[in-house]
Amino acid sequence: MKLAPLAKALIERGIASRLILTGQHPNLRASEYGMPDLPTVGLSCAGLPDPNAHAGTVARSIGQALDGIRLVIVQGDTSSAVGGGLGAAQTGVPVAHVEAGLRSHDRRDPWPEEDFRIAIDAMATLLFAPTVLNAANLRRERVRGRISLTGNTGIDVLLDRIRGLRPATTDPCRKRLLVTCHRRESWEALPAIASSLIALARRSDVAIALVLHPNQRVAGEMVRLLGRTPNLDLRPPCGHVEILQLMRDSDLILSDSGGIQEEAPALGIPLLVLRDRTERPEGISSGNAVLVGRDPERIYATASALLDSTDVLASMSTPNLPYGDGAASKRIAQAIEDWLATEPCPNVRSSEPRSPSLLSVTAQVAQ
């Protein structure tokens, strides 16, 4: 999804692109990534419980799809991204990393994402950093590739899609809470997080909606822990537009999602980050988010304090754009066009199309 506006920007510049679907989530189609019209190659590398094993499978499989390709573009920090980058590097094709430089500065949290993004940045020729802080992280690590400050393409998607949303609705009697929770490092803490939600659901002035994740392990555990909780609505997994509408209609969000950390400030919806560390501290600095971790007492106390203080909640509700202004894809496409114009292409015969390849990357989910 985050590569869709970049694909469009490349096509507008006459740069032909190819979409490589790793198959990490076999049920997802190219149209669900927002790139239904691109030539597509499927690798059939379904996700594995061990993300390193999946990355290796992708790395071994992608070479067959890179004939005539001058640049492989990967986004994020999943096993598909690192596997695609490794496979491209082994084949001699340069790598561009969209969303470069994000760091929690703890290789154990999140694992394996912190290791994956460090590895991708170390091998990348072009590094597209969303924020000033991300670019500074890359300079501190003395990466060899070319660093460009671009903004985050996820904000490009958000600003485009919110134009089609209906206006936010309000409930004069109850504050509406939206919850998502799925990350690997949250799995052991799911009972603790659930207990904080049960306590919040006892308040008569709130209504809680929890959107289940496609990962059946996480979804099943949440249903077991919360399925009979009054005043807490468990909702099935939903698409991006639907989750954006739910966010816009909420008064407070509780989530461990990286994407929601980027989107909530832009929408002006206060966010409690259910993580001990984050690679996206800009939303905290902008005043739109608070890092609360997974301790149930802290989650409950922080959420209750915000719900009880209209002024504090309002102070966190001013929309901000710490992750980009909606023009990241155009900046990245321009940087790629400039690079293609100056770099040799030893692995491409003169009669072949000189095209970058888009590697579709999805959220890391264990099967």
MOCOR-V496920 format. One record per residue. N is the residue number from 0. PHI is phi in whole degrees, 0 to 359 (999 if undefined). NEAR is the number of other ideal C-beta (glycine too) atoms within 12 Angstrom. Layout:
# MOCOR-V496920
N	PHI	NEAR
N	PHI	NEAR
This chain:
# MOCOR-V496920
0	999	35
1	291	45
2	270	48
3	300	35
4	294	38
5	290	50
6	302	43
7	297	26
8	294	32
9	292	38
10	298	26
11	298	17
12	266	24
13	77	17
14	261	33
15	292	25
16	225	40
17	233	37
18	263	40
19	251	46
20	265	39
21	289	44
22	87	34
23	304	40
24	244	31
25	301	18
26	276	15
27	274	29
28	252	18
29	302	25
30	297	17
31	285	20
32	269	34
33	82	31
34	229	32
35	289	17
36	262	17
37	281	30
38	303	23
39	234	26
40	239	30
41	256	25
42	263	32
43	58	19
44	257	37
45	297	26
46	301	34
47	236	23
48	302	16
49	265	17
50	296	32
51	292	24
52	295	21
53	295	36
54	301	37
55	296	22
56	297	28
57	296	45
58	300	36
59	286	21
60	266	32
61	284	42
62	305	26
63	295	19
64	262	34
65	254	34
66	297	20
67	82	26
68	267	40
69	262	40
70	205	46
71	256	52
72	253	52
73	243	53
74	232	48
75	86	41
76	218	42
77	271	41
78	294	48
79	296	47
80	293	51
81	291	46
82	296	45
83	296	59
84	296	50
85	297	34
86	297	38
87	295	39
88	298	29
89	293	21
90	271	28
91	90	22
92	263	39
93	298	35
94	241	47
95	246	48
96	246	51
97	272	56
98	83	46
99	278	52
100	88	40
101	290	43
102	215	34
103	266	32
104	64	20
105	213	18
106	292	18
107	268	15
108	211	26
109	270	36
110	251	24
111	263	30
112	301	40
113	297	29
114	297	27
115	296	41
116	289	44
117	297	32
118	296	32
119	297	50
120	295	43
121	291	25
122	262	34
123	284	42
124	276	36
125	240	41
126	237	41
127	255	47
128	271	42
129	293	46
130	230	36
131	301	21
132	297	29
133	298	38
134	296	27
135	295	19
136	300	29
137	293	35
138	296	21
139	296	17
140	276	25
141	56	11
142	296	30
143	274	17
144	283	31
145	274	29
146	264	31
147	233	31
148	271	29
149	234	43
150	89	38
151	257	47
152	295	45
153	298	44
154	288	40
155	303	39
156	297	37
157	301	40
158	295	29
159	286	26
160	281	28
161	292	27
162	295	14
163	265	16
164	279	22
165	286	14
166	302	11
167	297	21
168	257	14
169	232	14
170	239	16
171	293	9
172	260	12
173	220	21
174	277	33
175	259	34
176	252	42
177	249	41
178	232	46
179	225	44
180	201	41
181	207	37
182	295	40
183	306	31
184	288	30
185	268	34
186	302	26
187	292	13
188	266	30
189	302	35
190	299	20
191	293	25
192	297	42
193	299	35
194	296	23
195	293	39
196	288	39
197	298	28
198	295	25
199	294	41
200	293	29
201	287	18
202	289	25
203	282	13
204	257	23
205	229	34
206	226	29
207	248	38
208	241	37
209	246	45
210	271	36
211	289	31
212	267	36
213	300	28
214	298	28
215	294	19
216	297	22
217	290	35
218	298	27
219	297	18
220	293	26
221	295	34
222	296	22
223	296	18
224	281	27
225	235	34
226	301	18
227	247	13
228	275	26
229	299	17
230	69	25
231	226	33
232	261	23
233	274	30
234	249	24
235	292	18
236	307	25
237	225	21
238	283	20
239	295	30
240	298	23
241	294	21
242	292	37
243	297	36
244	294	27
245	298	36
246	297	43
247	299	32
248	277	26
249	265	40
250	264	39
251	203	45
252	242	48
253	239	50
254	200	44
255	254	41
256	282	35
257	291	43
258	298	36
259	292	43
260	298	44
261	281	45
262	276	47
263	302	49
264	300	40
265	295	39
266	275	38
267	73	30
268	250	42
269	303	44
270	228	48
271	257	49
272	271	40
273	275	42
274	214	40
275	277	21
276	221	29
277	218	38
278	271	38
279	233	44
280	283	30
281	298	35
282	292	44
283	288	27
284	297	20
285	283	29
286	88	23
287	267	38
288	219	43
289	229	36
290	276	30
291	248	36
292	73	27
293	236	33
294	287	20
295	297	26
296	293	18
297	291	26
298	300	38
299	297	31
300	296	20
301	292	31
302	297	39
303	296	26
304	298	22
305	291	33
306	295	29
307	274	19
308	237	17
309	300	17
310	295	11
311	293	19
312	299	31
313	295	17
314	294	17
315	268	33
316	258	29
317	281	19
318	300	25
319	223	29
320	236	30
321	287	31
322	251	45
323	151	39
324	248	23
325	95	26
326	244	24
327	299	41
328	298	41
329	294	26
330	294	30
331	294	46
332	299	38
333	295	24
334	296	38
335	292	43
336	300	26
337	296	17
338	294	31
339	299	31
340	286	16
341	245	14
342	267	23
343	291	14
344	230	23
345	294	13
346	265	22
347	242	24
348	288	12
349	300	11
350	276	7
351	265	15
352	296	21
353	257	29
354	236	33
355	285	47
356	244	45
357	266	51
358	262	55
359	287	49
360	235	45
361	241	37
362	296	37
363	289	41
364	226	31
365	285	28
366	274	23
